[in-house]
Amino acid sequence: MPTIKNISFLVILASLSAVQGFTSPALTTRSMGIVTSMNNPRLPPSHHNSPLVTPLNFLQKSGLQMSVEGDFDPEALSKSVEEAKAGSIKAKLRALYKFTRPHTIRGTILASIAGTTRALIDTPGALANANWGFMLPRAVIGMIALLMGNAFIVGINQIYDKDIDMMNKPFLPVASGEMSNRFAWATVLTGGIVGPLLV
């Protein structure tokens, strides 16, 4: 049964979400539920001429950390960007890992395992007569193809949404500068070409 406190909290969140309808440079931090807008008519006139606030400098000045898909540490992010631009292989691999959006990888793996398991259970004799020596290697190859397709999808999104992500998700590697556009395109094209060829 929802309490008055919970209902009040939801009303406040809905009100904050309504602010996003105005087109202007905005700071959005999902973990903190904060949205501010420079040209928002609901704000006093003194706020309209305020300097542009970006998530990175807001968090650096306030000392707050954004907890979206893991902890967001502005200092660690700046260091990673510098290392990647300096040519560090470790930094580039870390950026590649972030580029694939690990939380979507877990979903792809779980969905494919669940679907395959359900198909085997529903097919009479499939489990009893299965040739695991033939099927398991093919299943692994299929999983790799799915993950490459997954990287293609999330990668294309990050490339084309770079300007939006610089405001709303500055921790993503393309938006932060941790990964160059050229490297991002190479990763996306590799996933888009090699993935289908595997199957």
N, C-alpha and C positions, 0 to 999 in steps of 0.2 A: 504494500500500500504506500503510495508516494506521500511524503510528508510535506508540510508547508515550506520547510527549508529547501527541500529538493526542487519543489515547483518554482520557488523564488529564484534559485540558482539557474534553472532552465530559462526562465523569463529574461534574466540578465544576459545569458549567453545569446539568446535570440536577438536581443536589442543590440548587442555588440556586433552580431553578424550582419544586421541591417545596415550598419555603417559602410560595409564593403560595397554597397551599391553605387557609391560616388566614385567617379573616375578621377584619380589623382595619385601622386606618389604615396604609397601607404606602407605602414609597418604592420606586418601580420605575424604574430607568434602563436601558433596553434597551442603549444604547450601551456602558455600563460593566459590564453584567451584575450589578448590585447589587440585592438585594431585602432590605429590613429590615422587621420587623413588631413593633409595640409590644407586642402581647399574645401573641407567639409563645412557647409553652412551652419551646421549645428554647433560648431565650435565658436568661441568668441573671436572677434576681429583680430585680436593680438596674436592668435595662433596661425592666421592665414599667411603671415609673412615670416613664419619661423623657418630656420634653415632645414634643408632636406634631412630627414632622419632615415637612416638605413638600419636594418637589423644588426649589422655588424658593429657600427659605431654606437648604436643604442646599447647593445649588450656590453661593449667594452667600457662605456661610461658608467653604466649602472652596476656593473659587476655581476649581472644576472647571467644565467646559462640557459639555453634553449634545449629542452629535452624532446627532440623529435627524431625518431629512428636512431636513438642513442644520444649521448651527451654532446652538446655543441660547445666547444671551447674556442673562442675567437683567437686566442694566442696560439693554440695548437694548430688551428686551421691556417693561420698566417705562416707559421713555420713550415707546414706541409706544402703550401703553395711555393714558398721560396725554395724548398728542397727539390720539388718537381721541376721548377724552372731552371734549377742548377744542373739538372740531368740525373738526379738520384734514381736508380732503378727501383729501390725499395719504395720511394715516394710515388713513383709512377704505378707500381703494382698496387699500392694502397689506393690510389685514385681510381684505378681500373676496377678494383673490388667494390668501391663505393659507387662507381658508375653503373654497375650491374644491379644496384638496389637489392642488397641481400635479403631483405624481408620478402621481396617478390619471388626470389629463388626458392625460399622455403615453401611458399604457397604452391609453386609449380611442381616441386618434388612431391609434396603431400597429395596434391590433386591427381598426379599421374599414378602414384602408388595406389591410391584409393580406387581410381577408375579401373586399373588393371586387376586389382584384387577382386573387385566386384564382378568383373567380367569372368574371371576364373571360377568364382563361386557359383555364378549363375549358369555356367556351361557344364552340362552333365559330363562327368569323366575327365574334365580338363585337368584337375589337380592330380588325379590318379595316374593319368597317362602322359603327363607333361614331360617333355624332354628338356630338363633344366640346363643341361650342358649346352644346348643350342639356344634356348630361350633367354637365359640370363645375360649372355654377352650382347644379344640383340636389344634387350631391355636397357642395358647400360648405354649403348649407342643411341637408342631412342631418347633416353633421358638427356644425354649431351646435346642432341639436336634441339630438344625442347628448351634447354637452358640457353642455347645460342639464339633461338628465336625470342626468348624472353629478354636477353640482352639487347637484341635488335629493337624491340618495342620500347623498352624503357630508355634506350639510348637516343632514339629518334625524338622522343618526347623532350629529353633534356637539351638536345641541340636546338630544336625549334622554340622551346620555351625558355631559352637562356635569359632574356630580359626580364621575364616574369619571375624566374627562379632567383635572380639577383636580389629581388625584393623579398620574396616569400620563403625561399629555400636557399639561402646563401651558402649552406654547407655542402651542396651538391658540387661535384668536381668541375663541371663545365662552367657553372655560374661563378664559382670561387676563383677560377683560373688555375686550379690544380691540374686540370687536363685541357690541352689545347683542342681547338675545333678540329684540327687535322687528325689528331690521335683519336678523337671521339668518332669522326667519320670512318676512320680505318677500322675501329672496333665494330661499329655498326654494320659496315659492309661485309666484314669477315663473318659476323654472326648470321647476316642475312643470306650469304652465299653458301657458306660451309654447312650451316644447319640443315637446309633442305637436301644438300648433296649426300649427307650421311644416311638419310632414309630413302 
